[in-house]
Amino acid sequence: MKRILCPKCENYLTFDETKYSEGQSLVFVCEHCGKQFSIRIGKTKLKAQVRKEVFDEQEHKDKFGNIVVIANVFGYKQVLPLNLGDNVIGRRCVGTIINTPIETADMSMDRQHCIINIKENKKGKLIYTLRDFPSVTGTFLMNGCLEDKDRVILEDGAIITIGATTFMLHCAEE
């Protein structure tokens, strides 16, 4: 199965590339936005991967940690690296600028849903805190809903749910 990106809404569509030959043109209609577009299958379309879907979880764990988005009906497994400071987490969408976008079709997740802040204390230890952006559907930590002004300190392995999507925090190794 091959995935292609809709040029309008940037959602992925899948098709079986083995049923088509090189040089053939295909027409698609995006199920999310209704945009009709075509592609021509060439050697690069069949051989090249559009995007590296799953990172090695250990690849980003050493610097500031990462979040692992658990695969569900709305999206695939993703490993997203975290940075020092505010990491704004939400649904990836054209025109929305956030530094930790989750590629998903989950419309119950806001474009800017929650923030994981990473800072160093005086001893050099990284402190992870979670807060809601605020979002429409809320941010859940271990099945408890955060209030608007809550700031919760996170530990390694914390399970966070935003919309219908769940991810796990992996803190950096000390």
C-alpha positions in Angstrom: 0.0 0.0 0.0 1.2 3.5 -0.9 0.2 6.7 0.7 -0.2 10.0 -1.1 -0.8 13.5 0.3 -3.8 15.6 -0.7 -2.5 18.9 -2.0 -5.4 20.9 -0.4 -5.9 19.5 3.1 -2.7 17.5 3.4 -4.5 14.3 4.6 -3.2 11.0 3.3 -5.0 8.7 0.9 -3.8 5.1 0.3 -3.8 2.9 -2.8 -2.3 -0.4 -3.9 0.7 0.6 -6.2 1.2 -3.0 -7.3 -2.0 -2.8 -9.4 -0.6 -0.1 -11.6 2.3 0.2 -14.0 4.9 2.9 -14.5 3.7 5.8 -16.6 0.0 5.3 -15.7 -2.0 8.4 -14.5 -4.4 8.0 -11.5 -7.2 10.3 -10.4 -8.1 10.6 -6.7 -10.8 12.4 -4.8 -9.9 13.3 -1.2 -12.4 11.8 1.2 -11.8 14.7 3.7 -12.1 17.8 1.5 -13.5 16.5 -1.8 -10.5 17.8 -3.8 -9.9 16.0 -7.1 -6.3 15.6 -8.2 -4.2 13.2 -10.3 -0.7 11.7 -10.1 1.4 10.0 -12.7 3.2 6.9 -11.5 6.9 6.9 -12.2 9.9 5.2 -10.8 10.3 7.8 -8.1 6.6 7.5 -7.0 6.9 3.7 -6.6 10.4 3.6 -5.0 10.6 6.7 -2.8 8.8 6.9 0.5 6.8 10.1 1.0 7.6 10.4 4.7 9.4 8.4 7.3 6.4 7.3 9.3 7.9 5.7 12.3 11.1 6.9 13.9 13.3 4.7 16.1 12.1 5.6 19.6 15.6 5.6 21.0 16.8 8.1 18.3 15.3 11.2 20.0 15.1 9.9 23.6 18.6 11.1 24.7 18.2 14.9 24.1 14.8 16.1 25.6 12.6 13.0 25.2 9.7 12.3 22.8 6.1 11.4 22.7 4.9 8.2 21.0 1.4 8.6 19.4 -0.4 5.3 19.7 -1.9 4.1 16.4 -5.7 4.1 16.1 -8.3 4.4 13.4 -7.4 8.1 12.9 -3.7 7.7 12.4 -0.6 5.7 12.4 2.1 5.4 15.2 4.3 8.4 15.3 7.4 9.3 17.4 7.7 13.1 17.8 10.8 14.6 19.4 10.4 17.3 22.1 12.4 20.5 22.6 13.4 22.7 25.5 10.6 25.2 26.3 7.0 25.0 25.1 6.0 22.1 22.9 2.6 22.9 21.5 0.8 19.7 20.5 -2.2 19.4 18.2 -3.7 18.2 15.0 -1.5 19.0 11.9 -3.4 21.3 9.6 -2.5 23.6 6.7 -1.9 27.1 8.1 -1.5 26.2 11.7 2.0 26.7 13.0 2.8 24.4 15.9 6.1 22.7 16.8 4.7 19.2 17.6 2.1 18.4 15.0 0.3 15.0 15.1 -0.8 13.8 11.7 -4.3 12.5 12.2 -7.9 12.6 11.0 -9.1 13.0 14.6 -11.4 16.0 14.4 -11.9 16.0 18.2 -8.3 17.0 18.6 -7.8 20.8 18.4 -5.1 22.3 16.1 -3.5 23.6 19.3 -4.6 21.2 22.0 -2.1 21.1 24.9 1.4 22.2 25.8 4.3 20.1 27.3 6.9 22.5 28.8 10.4 21.3 29.4 12.8 23.2 31.5 16.0 22.5 33.5 16.0 23.1 37.2 19.1 24.4 39.1 20.6 20.9 39.3 20.3 20.3 35.6 17.3 17.9 35.8 14.6 18.2 33.2 11.2 19.1 34.5 8.2 18.2 32.2 4.9 20.0 32.8 1.5 19.6 31.0 -1.2 22.1 30.5 -4.3 22.4 28.4 -4.2 25.0 25.6 -7.3 25.4 26.3 -9.0 22.9 24.1 -12.7 22.1 23.3 -12.6 18.4 24.4 -10.0 18.7 27.2 -6.7 17.1 27.9 -6.6 13.9 30.0 -3.7 12.7 32.0 -4.1 9.0 33.2 -7.9 9.4 32.7 -8.1 12.5 34.8 -9.2 15.7 33.0 -7.0 18.8 33.4 -8.8 22.1 34.3 -8.1 25.3 32.4 -5.3 26.6 34.7 -3.8 23.2 35.8 -0.1 22.6 35.3 0.8 19.0 36.1 4.3 17.7 36.4 4.8 14.6 34.2 6.9 11.5 34.8 8.4 9.1 32.3 5.6 6.9 30.8 2.8 9.3 31.4 -0.2 8.5 29.2 -2.0 11.6 27.8 -5.2 11.6 25.7 -6.3 14.5 23.5 -9.5 14.1 21.6 -9.6 10.4 20.6 -5.8 10.2 20.3 -3.5 8.9 23.0 0.3 9.3 23.4 2.9 8.3 25.9 5.7 10.6 27.2 9.3 9.3 27.1 11.6 11.5 29.1 15.2 12.0 28.2 17.7 9.7 29.8 19.7 11.4 32.5 
